[in-house]
């Protein structure tokens, strides 16, 4: 468990600093969560500290899904509210309702599947692409973070090495 020692949430590219670093085994691209859900992804590390790209960062993009239907999308932040993120590129054939739970998708080596993110607050249809954009009310109060957990994926290197071989 790590303690948040700095947390920005009032700019477009928000970062969090924690009091754990390389000595504790923290590495870039590790997932960061707390008991309420996802927080972000480790960006840089020093011996005793790490910075995290917050989910409230317009450059953040995380694989997520609608829990009940397993339809996937990309979790992004539009920079407007600290209480909401957006799930974009959700197929129109997905059945979505206000209040449905959004969780991590598990299609990445960063977060395991089914970690809580939030619930659907509003549903928008992109008429150009025929996809939904879902406004997601976060489970976490991103303006008030105390302790966080770093996720070490035990299969990460094996998966990345295998996928690298596919590209060759």
C-alpha positions in Angstrom: 0.0 0.0 0.0 1.2 3.5 -0.9 0.2 6.9 0.3 -0.7 9.7 -2.1 1.5 12.7 -1.3 0.4 14.9 -4.2 -2.7 14.9 -6.3 -3.6 17.3 -9.1 -7.2 17.4 -10.5 -7.7 20.9 -11.7 -5.8 20.9 -15.0 -6.1 18.8 -18.2 -3.1 16.6 -17.5 -3.4 15.5 -13.9 -0.8 13.5 -12.0 -0.6 11.9 -8.6 2.6 11.3 -6.7 2.9 8.4 -4.2 5.6 7.5 -1.6 6.5 4.2 -3.2 9.1 3.7 -6.0 11.6 1.3 -7.5 12.8 0.1 -4.1 9.2 -1.2 -3.5 9.1 -2.8 -7.0 7.0 -0.1 -8.6 7.5 0.2 -12.4 6.1 2.3 -15.2 2.8 1.0 -16.7 1.6 -0.7 -13.5 -2.1 -0.1 -12.6 -3.1 1.9 -9.5 -6.3 1.3 -7.6 -7.9 1.8 -4.2 -10.8 0.1 -2.5 -13.3 2.1 -4.6 -11.8 1.4 -8.0 -9.2 2.5 -10.5 -7.0 5.6 -10.0 -4.5 5.6 -12.9 -1.3 4.2 -14.3 2.3 4.5 -13.1 4.2 6.9 -15.4 7.7 7.5 -13.9 9.5 6.2 -10.9 12.5 7.1 -8.7 14.0 5.2 -5.9 11.2 6.0 -3.3 8.5 7.7 -5.3 6.3 7.3 -8.4 4.1 9.6 -10.5 0.8 8.3 -11.8 -1.2 9.4 -14.8 -4.6 10.0 -13.2 -7.7 8.8 -15.0 -8.5 12.6 -14.9 -5.8 13.2 -17.5 -6.9 13.9 -21.1 -4.1 11.6 -22.3 -5.3 8.7 -20.3 -6.9 5.8 -22.2 -7.9 2.6 -20.5 -9.8 -0.5 -21.8 -13.2 -0.7 -20.0 -16.5 -2.5 -20.4 -20.1 -2.5 -19.4 -20.2 -5.2 -16.7 -23.5 -6.8 -17.6 -23.0 -7.0 -21.4 -19.2 -7.2 -21.8 -19.3 -4.5 -24.5 -16.0 -2.7 -24.6 -14.9 0.8 -25.1 -12.0 3.2 -24.2 -12.2 5.1 -21.0 -11.1 8.7 -21.5 -11.5 12.1 -19.7 -12.9 15.2 -21.5 -11.3 17.6 -19.0 -14.6 18.9 -17.7 -15.6 17.4 -14.3 -13.5 15.6 -11.6 -16.5 13.3 -11.0 -17.0 11.9 -14.5 -15.0 10.1 -17.2 -16.3 9.0 -20.6 -16.5 5.5 -22.2 -16.2 6.1 -25.9 -16.5 3.8 -29.0 -19.2 1.6 -27.4 -21.1 -0.3 -30.2 -24.7 0.9 -30.7 -25.9 -2.7 -30.5 -24.8 -2.7 -26.8 -27.8 -2.5 -24.4 -26.9 0.4 -22.1 -28.9 1.9 -19.3 -28.3 4.7 -16.8 -27.0 3.2 -13.6 -25.2 0.3 -15.4 -21.7 -0.5 -13.9 -18.5 0.2 -15.8 -15.5 -2.0 -15.0 -12.0 -2.6 -16.4 -12.1 -4.7 -19.5 -9.2 -7.0 -18.9 -7.8 -6.6 -22.5 -4.6 -5.1 -21.2 -1.7 -6.2 -19.1 -2.2 -3.2 -16.8 -5.5 -3.9 -15.0 -7.1 -7.2 -14.3 -10.7 -7.6 -15.4 -13.7 -6.3 -13.5 -12.2 -3.6 -11.3 -14.8 -0.9 -10.6 -14.8 2.4 -12.4 -18.3 3.9 -12.0 -21.9 3.9 -13.3 -23.4 5.2 -16.5 -24.9 8.7 -15.9 -25.7 9.8 -19.4 -25.8 8.2 -22.9 -24.8 10.1 -26.0 -25.0 8.8 -29.6 -22.3 9.9 -32.0 -24.2 10.2 -35.3 -21.0 10.2 -37.4 -19.7 6.9 -36.0 -22.9 5.2 -34.8 -21.2 4.5 -31.4 -22.2 5.5 -27.9 -20.3 7.8 -25.7 -21.2 7.1 -22.0 -20.7 9.6 -19.3 -19.5 7.6 -16.3 -19.9 8.8 -12.7 -16.8 7.7 -10.9 -16.9 5.5 -7.8 -13.8 7.3 -6.6 -13.7 10.9 -5.3 -10.5 11.8 -7.3 -10.1 15.0 -5.3 -9.7 13.1 -2.0 -7.3 10.1 -2.3 -5.5 8.6 0.7 -3.9 5.2 0.2 -3.6 3.3 -3.1 -2.5 -0.1 -4.2 -0.1 -0.9 -7.1 -1.0 -3.9 -9.3 1.8 -6.1 -10.5 0.6 -8.3 -13.4 2.3 -11.7 -13.0 1.8 -12.6 -16.7 2.7 -9.2 -18.1 6.2 -10.0 -19.5 5.1 -13.3 -21.0 2.2 -11.7 -22.8 4.3 -8.8 -24.1 7.0 -11.1 -25.3 4.5 -13.3 -27.1 2.8 -10.3 -28.7 6.2 -8.9 -29.8 6.9 -12.2 -31.6 3.5 -11.9 -33.4 4.6 -8.5 -34.8 7.9 -9.9 -36.3 
